């Protein structure tokens, strides 16, 4: 990450882990922060990222790919935010207590608990992430959330019609509500998969900027650098089935797919910035896409709501 | 219960409790079994109920009103069955990981995890209970389950159109699949509520026997004897909202409603049997409804599947 000039990373610290298991992952990260304080530090705010950059380190932002860490307890939203969580997906491929994932046959939208939890996430500053959610749930989340949401890692379905990629309807609604899209470099989300070219990717970014605005897109690499295949099985299977589910893969290609040769690890990021400029973006626009947009989003959305509109608990109990 | 001649009770030992909290409730019950072995004993099988009856005691059958005790872990199905759980509702008013509850606006049916969990419940002998579920999820569970399911406590919606009561379509599908309906004595499920008469109730039982067969109905009293109002708040609110949800009640009537004067506690059960005979049931039919049907259902459905059709795990992994 240092060789690639990476100032900040949104790290998945939980897929299907429950609260206690997530806390164990956090203590593992806290030990890394202590042992490798010359290289990494935890970020709770946008300013922490500025501090990491000024001191030549990479800021680590905690995120959850499912709502499993809050279990069935809305009170844990505030607790995980205090511990550093800044993104939480409302569903991951399957139905959750809150919303529907993109692999379910049908999508009834946000659940009763989902609406309550989004309001609570808004209150404390935990960003709603709908990367693996189904379309109607995503549109519901955009409509119900008082603050902008994010789709941290996905691409337009028009470019590559994978189940995880997003329709123009969703991307337009995301943009209109002030949300952010992180463009994914996971081969299953790329046109031509591992054979996708840098030019094809950057042309897609240009078309997405036209659709959403150049201020509302960034990178959401979905990079699984140096992770064993057991991680991808955990992502897909968790503990919800006793069979194997291959998700975006298949029985004959169950592991991580090969990355395209122009994006193999974190050191490839400068080359991606070059590709954006070659696709017609100005230096300022490329800087926005490579990080400035996310930084401004973090500044606005990682802290509590400044006013007291959501202090509904005392009102409802009064 | 002894004064009412109650041989067996299906006791709710978890609403929104997670696995660890459920185990704590089980250890509380185990202590009661030890301290009051002259009055109660745990039932794992139908024969345990025959033994309780022969020794003048009441058998306690553990049940869960939500799937919260298995959290997001299909492996816990077998574990809770080993600990004595014999009924588990797939959803309770709200959307769960498995199915939809009757208070959600829409019902997409069983989820991906729901189908896996029903298969696993079938394998070990944990009965699917859809008392608080929405209609489509209930029909899905009936269709997907290899073994009969139960609606342990609800009445026909045609008699009293409460959200918790069931349509004729659901009741017919339940009967055709060999399932059981437990008729509820909770005032919110009764025509005229607390003012419901014994004759009105028993006439409803007669009509339900015509619809479903006299062999597939029993009592599912939903009785909350000597419980404080905090229990009804825990049922309704759990930890899914920071507001108060009144469920079947209302802000002005938040607690338990009054029972009808002919069914105030367990001692009222013999009078209910009299009422059934006065409504035209024979002694044998009244006995079936008062307990024999449930006993035969337990005999068939509390143990593992006798054949190995569901040994899919090793096959899928081979």
HADDOCK unambig.tbl for C-alpha pairs under 7 A between the chains (distance, minus, plus):
assign (segid A and resid 72 and name CA) (segid B and resid 239 and name CA) 6.38 0.50 0.50
assign (segid A and resid 72 and name CA) (segid B and resid 240 and name CA) 6.22 0.50 0.50
assign (segid A and resid 73 and name CA) (segid B and resid 239 and name CA) 4.74 0.50 0.50
assign (segid A and resid 73 and name CA) (segid B and resid 240 and name CA) 5.80 0.50 0.50
assign (segid A and resid 74 and name CA) (segid B and resid 239 and name CA) 5.89 0.50 0.50
assign (segid A and resid 74 and name CA) (segid B and resid 240 and name CA) 5.51 0.50 0.50
assign (segid A and resid 74 and name CA) (segid B and resid 241 and name CA) 6.27 0.50 0.50
assign (segid A and resid 94 and name CA) (segid B and resid 112 and name CA) 6.66 0.50 0.50
assign (segid A and resid 95 and name CA) (segid B and resid 97 and name CA) 5.99 0.50 0.50
assign (segid A and resid 95 and name CA) (segid B and resid 111 and name CA) 6.36 0.50 0.50
assign (segid A and resid 96 and name CA) (segid B and resid 97 and name CA) 5.29 0.50 0.50
assign (segid A and resid 97 and name CA) (segid B and resid 95 and name CA) 6.00 0.50 0.50
assign (segid A and resid 97 and name CA) (segid B and resid 96 and name CA) 5.29 0.50 0.50
assign (segid A and resid 97 and name CA) (segid B and resid 97 and name CA) 5.76 0.50 0.50
assign (segid A and resid 104 and name CA) (segid B and resid 111 and name CA) 6.84 0.50 0.50
assign (segid A and resid 104 and name CA) (segid B and resid 112 and name CA) 6.54 0.50 0.50
assign (segid A and resid 106 and name CA) (segid B and resid 108 and name CA) 5.90 0.50 0.50
assign (segid A and resid 107 and name CA) (segid B and resid 108 and name CA) 6.88 0.50 0.50
assign (segid A and resid 108 and name CA) (segid B and resid 106 and name CA) 5.91 0.50 0.50
assign (segid A and resid 108 and name CA) (segid B and resid 107 and name CA) 6.87 0.50 0.50
assign (segid A and resid 108 and name CA) (segid B and resid 108 and name CA) 6.28 0.50 0.50
assign (segid A and resid 111 and name CA) (segid B and resid 95 and name CA) 6.37 0.50 0.50
assign (segid A and resid 111 and name CA) (segid B and resid 104 and name CA) 6.86 0.50 0.50
assign (segid A and resid 112 and name CA) (segid B and resid 94 and name CA) 6.66 0.50 0.50
assign (segid A and resid 112 and name CA) (segid B and resid 104 and name CA) 6.55 0.50 0.50
assign (segid A and resid 113 and name CA) (segid B and resid 240 and name CA) 5.46 0.50 0.50
assign (segid A and resid 113 and name CA) (segid B and resid 241 and name CA) 6.43 0.50 0.50
assign (segid A and resid 116 and name CA) (segid B and resid 241 and name CA) 5.74 0.50 0.50
assign (segid A and resid 239 and name CA) (segid B and resid 72 and name CA) 6.38 0.50 0.50
assign (segid A and resid 239 and name CA) (segid B and resid 73 and name CA) 4.72 0.50 0.50
assign (segid A and resid 239 and name CA) (segid B and resid 74 and name CA) 5.88 0.50 0.50
assign (segid A and resid 240 and name CA) (segid B and resid 72 and name CA) 6.21 0.50 0.50
assign (segid A and resid 240 and name CA) (segid B and resid 73 and name CA) 5.78 0.50 0.50
assign (segid A and resid 240 and name CA) (segid B and resid 74 and name CA) 5.47 0.50 0.50
assign (segid A and resid 240 and name CA) (segid B and resid 113 and name CA) 5.45 0.50 0.50
assign (segid A and resid 241 and name CA) (segid B and resid 74 and name CA) 6.25 0.50 0.50
assign (segid A and resid 241 and name CA) (segid B and resid 113 and name CA) 6.44 0.50 0.50
assign (segid A and resid 241 and name CA) (segid B and resid 116 and name CA) 5.73 0.50 0.50
assign (segid A and resid 242 and name CA) (segid B and resid 313 and name CA) 5.93 0.50 0.50
assign (segid A and resid 243 and name CA) (segid B and resid 313 and name CA) 5.89 0.50 0.50
assign (segid A and resid 243 and name CA) (segid B and resid 316 and name CA) 5.98 0.50 0.50
assign (segid A and resid 313 and name CA) (segid B and resid 242 and name CA) 5.95 0.50 0.50
assign (segid A and resid 313 and name CA) (segid B and resid 243 and name CA) 5.90 0.50 0.50
assign (segid A and resid 316 and name CA) (segid B and resid 243 and name CA) 6.01 0.50 0.50
